[in-house]
Amino acid sequence: MKYCYAPRRQAAFPDVYETWSATPAQHTDAFLKRVANTGYDGLEIGANTFDAAGSDSDVIKFADRLREKGAPCVVVRAGGSLMEAKTASINREILDRAIHYANLIGARVVTGNMMAPQRHYRMTGDPWGRPKAQDASRGSRLHLFDRLAKDLRAASDAAASLDITVSLELHQQSPVDNSWSAKLIHDLVDRPNFGINADLGNILWNYYEPEESAEEAVDVIGPISVYWHCKNVVRVSHPENQRTVAWKVSLVRGDMDYRYLMSAMISSGYNGYVAIEGSRIGDQWHMDTSSLAYLKSLEAELAE
């Protein structure tokens, strides 16, 4: 397997930047040096960062600098929901641009998810971990999946001629949020260069009581995965509020059994990028580096 870093924060003294709005200049030499020295094969970078570069020639210059620093972009992150009327056309354009950027810089994977901006909860804190979830699969109708598959099929066809794979992240607050919905969209798109981003941690985030465990889902998800976001959480339930808060922790510490998950993914034949989805708070390098070392040790152990 190959390992990439999907940072959710870019902290390298004296700078701290927010990944979702980071410009090429904010991928500092100090940050890239840490990525390379930690042992990653590359980075996941959002289309928003390449947008900020300006021209295609500037995108290529940025990608060249990443390679020179030992931290190439190997996965381009696209946008969100293709189903919400307000944002679908915007996100479809972002997906098309992500494929364009991937082709420009030589990345072979584009990933996105179907989560829309929150429409109901206006309170502080995350909207997930509750009895109901926005845009969830359990309330979706087949015509929604048919429409989603149409857009993803078109994007995959455009990407195929460029030797690029399109992955859709299993994500909370979206129609593709568990194993059966991931299998359904995979079957409907029916393209060899389309698959699932197996972010099993999002199943644990979605509801007050998860629909399934990561260990239950992986047997379905593994064989249809082309990318793998890895994170772990500790769930703390508050039954008096019908609310569960999930704290992101290193892969070795949380509720998900990554020894089992790695075994299942290897058994399914998975050999794509394994992405460490980075910490948002605290010392990201301590937490994320320990997660990377843990997964590499598991892979080596299970290969014996």
N, C-alpha and C positions, 0 to 999 in steps of 0.2 A: 504494500500500500504506500501511497504518497501522502504527506502531511502538509496541510496549509493552515495559515493563521487567518481567522475571520475576526479581526479586532473589533471591539465595541467601545474602545477608548484608546487614545494614542498619547501615552504619557512617557516621555523620555526627557529628563531634566535638561533645560529649564522650561520645557513646553508641555502643556496638556491640551489636547484637542478632542472635539466631539466627532466620532467617526461619520455620523450621518451627514455632516456638513463639511467634512475635511476637504481641503483643496490639495492639489499636488504639492504645493510648497509646504503644507502642514504634514506631509509625509517626510519628516526631517531626516537628515543623515543619521542622527542619534537613534531615532526610532527604527529605521531600516537596519542599522547595524545590530540592534538587539534582536530583531526578527531573524536575521541571517545567523547570528551567533547562537541563537537558541536551537537551531537545527530544523527549521521549517523549510519545505521545498518551494514555498511561495506564499502569496497573499491573495485573499479575496478582497476586492475593492469595488465600491459601488459606482454605477454609471454616473451618479451625481458628481463624483470626483473628476471623472473624465470630462463631464460637461464643463466643469470649472476651468479645465485646461484651456479651453477656447477652440482652437483649430485642430484638425486631424494631425497636422505636423507637430503641434505642441503635445498632443496625446502620445505620439510616437516617441518624442523626446523624453517625456515623463516615464514611459515604459522602459526606454533604454536606460534611464538613470536607476530605475528599480532593479534591472538585471545587473547593472554594474555594481550595485551595492549588495548583491546576493539575495535579493528579495523580490523576484519577479511576480507580476500579477498573473495568476494561473486560473482564477475564477472571477468573472464579472457579475456583480450583483445588480439585478434589475429592480423594478418597482413592485407595487402591490396589486390590489384587486382589479380584475378585468370584468367584474360583474356589477359593481356599483355605478349607477348612471353618472354620478357627478365626477368620478375619477377614472372611469374605465379607459376613455380615449387617451388621457394623459399617461396612464400606466402602460398602455399598449405601445405608445411612442417610446417610452423608456425601455421597454423590452426590445423593441427594434434597434434602439441606439446601443443597448448593451451588446447585442449580437454584432453590430457594426464595430464597436470598440474591441470586442474580443477578436474579431478578424484582423483589425489593425495591429494589435499587439501580440498576436499569436497565442492567446488564451483559448482553451478548447472547451470550457464549460461556462454556461450562463445559468444563474439561479435566480428565482423570484418566488414570491408567495402571493396569496390571494386575500390578505388581510386589508380591510378598509379602515380609514380613520374612524374613531369611536363616535357613534351617533347618539348613544343613550346615556351612558354614565358621565356625569360631569364632576364627580367628586374626586378628591385626591386619591392617589394610589392607582395601581393597575386595574383595569376593568375585568380581568379574568380571575378565575378561582371562585366563581359564583355558580348558582344553580342553572343560569342561562348564559348562553354565549352568542354574541352577534354573528350573523351569517353562517351559523354552524351547519354541519352536514345533516344533523338530525332533523332540521326543519327545512332542508332544501328539497327541491323537486327535480325530476330527471331532466326537464327542459333546461334548467340552469346548467347542469353538467354538460348537456349537449352543446350549449352555446360556449361554455368555457373551453370545451374540447376543440371546437371549431377554431377559436383564436390560437390555442396552443398548437394545433396541428399546422396552421399556417406559419406560425413562427418557427416551428421545428422544420418545416419544409424549406424555409428560407435559410435556416442555419445548416441544414444538411449539406448543401452545395459548398459550404465553407468548412466542412468537417468540424462543426461545433455541436455540442450536445446541450440541450435545454433541460433544466431540472426544475421541478416544482416542489417547493418546500412544504412538507406536512406542518401546518401552522395553526395555532389556536386562533379563534375568532375568524375562521374562514371555512368555506365549504369542504376543503381538503384538510381534515383535522384528526383523522384516525385511520386505521388500517383498511377498513372497507371502502372508505371514500377515496383513499389513495389508489387502491386497486381499481376502482371504478374509472377514475379519470385516466389512469394509465391505459386501461383497456380501450377506452373511447378514443383517446388520441392515436394510439396504435401506430407509433413511429419508432424506428430503431434508435433514433438519436434523441428520444424523449424518455425521461424517467423521473423518479422521485428523489428529493433531497430528504434523507431519512432522519429528520430532526425529531427523534422520539421524545425528547424532553418536553416538547410542546404539548404532547398528550397530557402530561402531568400538570401543566399550567392551565389548561383550558377550563376545567370545571371544578366545582367544590368537591365532587367525587369523580375521579377520572373514569372515562368510559372503558378503559382497558389499561393494563400495565404495559410498559415499554417491552418487557420480556414476552408478553403475549403478542404484541404487535409485530415484533421484528421478524417472525417467521413469514409473515405476509409481505412486509416492507422490504426485507433484504433482497429478494430476487428481482425486484423492480427498481432498485436504487441505482443512481448514477452519481450521487454526491451524498456526503454524510456530515451534517452539522452535529457536533458533539458538545453537549453541556450536561450538567447534573444539578439537581435541586434537592433541597430538604423542604418537605411540605409541613406546614404548621396549620392545623385546622382550628377554626373558631366556630364550633357548632351553634353557639348562641346567635351568630350572625349568618350562618350558612355561607361561610367564607373560608377559603384556604389561601394562605400566603405561601408562595414558593420562593425560597432563598437560593440564589445561584451559588454553587460551591464548586470546588475542584472535582474532577471526574471520579476520584477515588473515594470521596466522602459522602456523596449524596445517596438518594433513595434508589437510584437506578444501578443495576448490577452490570457494569461494563465488561467484566470478565465473560459473563453470559452473552452480552450483546456482541462483543468482538468475536466470540466463538460462532455465533449465529451468522454474522456477516461474512466471516471467512468461509463458513460452510455453504453459504449461498453463492459463493464465487465472486463476491465483491472485491474489486481491485482498483477502485477509483480514489479520488482525494478524500482524506479524512480531515475535516476541518475542526480545529479547536475554536469554538465560539467563545470569544474573550470575555473576561470580567469587565463589569461596568464601574465597579468601585474598588477601592483599596489597592493593594499592590498587584496589579494585573500580571506582572512578570513572574512573581512567585507562584501565584495560583495557576496561571496558564502553562508555565513551563513544567510544573509538576504534573499537570494533566497530560501534556505531550509525552513526557518521559514514561508515565504510567501506561498510556496506550501503546507506545513502542515496545515496552517490556512485555505487555500482554501478547502483542502480535508475535514477538520472538518466541515467547514461551509456548504459544499455541501451535507454532510452526514446527516444534520439535517432534 
